[in-house]
Amino acid sequence: MEKEATNKKLKISLGSFRSILGGSFLTDDRTSKNFPFLLFLAFLGIIYIGNSFYAEKNIRKVERMQKELRELRYKHISTKAVLMQRSRQSKVASVLEQKGIKESTTPPKKIIELD
């Protein structure tokens, strides 16, 4: 009895599998009644796939921008260090001395207006 039930289930499974592969399930009444629902499921699947591609594209874009931001930050730090080095009073004095401008040795005087 149990062997017959197993054989019957196997025949039903094989018959369903053959109808799917052969395409005859599309002409069945149950399938034609549920065709709008199947189209809706296919539409949801396409939306799901498109959404995953869009999300991956955005992730790659964010990673690329983060990498660019790191590079720009490094460039900013190095440029800032070079500027600090060049704007030191001793460095400015040596560059100007090469151009013939000498540093004043006398301190500046404050001019006071008398009324």
FIVO-48160 format. One record per residue (C-alpha): residue number from 1; residue in three letters; x, y, z. Coordinates in steps of 0.05 Angstrom, whole numbers, plus 5000, padded with zeros to 4 digits. Example, Ala and Ser with C-alpha at 12.3 -4.5 7.8 and 13.67 -1.06 7.14 Angstrom:
BEGIN
+-----+------+------+------+------+
: seq : type :   xx :   yy :   zz :
+-----+------+------+------+------+
:   1 :  ALA : 5246 : 4910 : 5156 :
:   2 :  SER : 5273 : 4979 : 5143 :
+-----+------+------+------+------+
//
This chain:
BEGIN
+-----+------+------+------+------+
: seq : type :   xx :   yy :   zz :
+-----+------+------+------+------+
:   1 :  MET : 5000 : 5000 : 5000 :
:   2 :  GLU : 5056 : 5048 : 5019 :
:   3 :  LYS : 5095 : 5028 : 4957 :
:   4 :  GLU : 5035 : 5045 : 4912 :
:   5 :  ALA : 5027 : 5114 : 4945 :
:   6 :  THR : 5101 : 5128 : 4933 :
:   7 :  ASN : 5096 : 5106 : 4861 :
:   8 :  LYS : 5035 : 5149 : 4850 :
:   9 :  LYS : 5070 : 5211 : 4880 :
:  10 :  LEU : 5130 : 5197 : 4836 :
:  11 :  LYS : 5086 : 5193 : 4773 :
:  12 :  ILE : 5051 : 5258 : 4792 :
:  13 :  SER : 5119 : 5292 : 4803 :
:  14 :  LEU : 5146 : 5266 : 4737 :
:  15 :  GLY : 5082 : 5287 : 4701 :
:  16 :  SER : 5087 : 5358 : 4731 :
:  17 :  PHE : 5160 : 5362 : 4713 :
:  18 :  ARG : 5146 : 5340 : 4641 :
:  19 :  SER : 5089 : 5390 : 4634 :
:  20 :  ILE : 5135 : 5446 : 4658 :
:  21 :  LEU : 5191 : 5426 : 4610 :
:  22 :  GLY : 5143 : 5414 : 4553 :
:  23 :  GLY : 5105 : 5479 : 4564 :
:  24 :  SER : 5037 : 5445 : 4567 :
:  25 :  PHE : 5024 : 5474 : 4636 :
:  26 :  LEU : 5014 : 5542 : 4602 :
:  27 :  THR : 4951 : 5518 : 4568 :
:  28 :  ASP : 4921 : 5490 : 4632 :
:  29 :  ASP : 4859 : 5526 : 4659 :
:  30 :  ARG : 4889 : 5537 : 4728 :
:  31 :  THR : 4950 : 5570 : 4698 :
:  32 :  SER : 4910 : 5614 : 4651 :
:  33 :  LYS : 4868 : 5638 : 4711 :
:  34 :  ASN : 4931 : 5655 : 4750 :
:  35 :  PHE : 4968 : 5685 : 4691 :
:  36 :  PRO : 4960 : 5758 : 4716 :
:  37 :  PHE : 4989 : 5737 : 4783 :
:  38 :  LEU : 5047 : 5702 : 4749 :
:  39 :  LEU : 5061 : 5765 : 4709 :
:  40 :  PHE : 5059 : 5805 : 4773 :
:  41 :  LEU : 5110 : 5757 : 4805 :
:  42 :  ALA : 5154 : 5763 : 4743 :
:  43 :  PHE : 5149 : 5839 : 4748 :
:  44 :  LEU : 5169 : 5837 : 4821 :
:  45 :  GLY : 5228 : 5792 : 4804 :
:  46 :  ILE : 5252 : 5842 : 4751 :
:  47 :  ILE : 5244 : 5900 : 4800 :
:  48 :  TYR : 5283 : 5860 : 4853 :
:  49 :  ILE : 5340 : 5845 : 4804 :
:  50 :  GLY : 5342 : 5917 : 4780 :
:  51 :  ASN : 5343 : 5943 : 4852 :
:  52 :  SER : 5402 : 5898 : 4870 :
:  53 :  PHE : 5441 : 5922 : 4809 :
:  54 :  TYR : 5426 : 5994 : 4828 :
:  55 :  ALA : 5448 : 5982 : 4900 :
:  56 :  GLU : 5513 : 5950 : 4878 :
:  57 :  LYS : 5526 : 6008 : 4831 :
:  58 :  ASN : 5516 : 6057 : 4888 :
:  59 :  ILE : 5561 : 6017 : 4934 :
:  60 :  ARG : 5617 : 6019 : 4882 :
:  61 :  LYS : 5606 : 6094 : 4872 :
:  62 :  VAL : 5610 : 6106 : 4948 :
:  63 :  GLU : 5674 : 6065 : 4953 :
:  64 :  ARG : 5705 : 6102 : 4895 :
:  65 :  MET : 5687 : 6169 : 4927 :
:  66 :  GLN : 5715 : 6147 : 4994 :
:  67 :  LYS : 5780 : 6128 : 4961 :
:  68 :  GLU : 5783 : 6195 : 4926 :
:  69 :  LEU : 5768 : 6231 : 4991 :
:  70 :  ARG : 5825 : 6194 : 5026 :
:  71 :  GLU : 5873 : 6214 : 4970 :
:  72 :  LEU : 5850 : 6286 : 4972 :
:  73 :  ARG : 5858 : 6287 : 5048 :
:  74 :  TYR : 5929 : 6261 : 5042 :
:  75 :  LYS : 5944 : 6313 : 4989 :
:  76 :  HIS : 5915 : 6368 : 5034 :
:  77 :  ILE : 5958 : 6346 : 5093 :
:  78 :  SER : 6022 : 6344 : 5052 :
:  79 :  THR : 6007 : 6411 : 5018 :
:  80 :  LYS : 5992 : 6442 : 5086 :
:  81 :  ALA : 6059 : 6416 : 5113 :
:  82 :  VAL : 6097 : 6444 : 5054 :
:  83 :  LEU : 6062 : 6512 : 5063 :
:  84 :  MET : 6079 : 6513 : 5137 :
:  85 :  GLN : 6151 : 6498 : 5120 :
:  86 :  ARG : 6155 : 6552 : 5067 :
:  87 :  SER : 6121 : 6605 : 5109 :
:  88 :  ARG : 6169 : 6601 : 5167 :
:  89 :  GLN : 6203 : 6667 : 5182 :
:  90 :  SER : 6273 : 6639 : 5172 :
:  91 :  LYS : 6254 : 6607 : 5105 :
:  92 :  VAL : 6221 : 6671 : 5079 :
:  93 :  ALA : 6282 : 6711 : 5101 :
:  94 :  SER : 6331 : 6665 : 5064 :
:  95 :  VAL : 6288 : 6666 : 5000 :
:  96 :  LEU : 6283 : 6743 : 5002 :
:  97 :  GLU : 6358 : 6749 : 5016 :
:  98 :  GLN : 6372 : 6712 : 4951 :
:  99 :  LYS : 6330 : 6764 : 4915 :
: 100 :  GLY : 6368 : 6821 : 4947 :
: 101 :  ILE : 6318 : 6840 : 5000 :
: 102 :  LYS : 6347 : 6840 : 5071 :
: 103 :  GLU : 6311 : 6832 : 5136 :
: 104 :  SER : 6306 : 6894 : 5179 :
: 105 :  THR : 6347 : 6892 : 5242 :
: 106 :  THR : 6315 : 6953 : 5275 :
: 107 :  PRO : 6247 : 6942 : 5308 :
: 108 :  PRO : 6188 : 6980 : 5280 :
: 109 :  LYS : 6168 : 7045 : 5314 :
: 110 :  LYS : 6098 : 7064 : 5332 :
: 111 :  ILE : 6075 : 7131 : 5303 :
: 112 :  ILE : 6031 : 7169 : 5351 :
: 113 :  GLU : 5990 : 7227 : 5325 :
: 114 :  LEU : 5987 : 7288 : 5371 :
: 115 :  ASP : 5924 : 7329 : 5369 :
+-----+------+------+------+------+
//
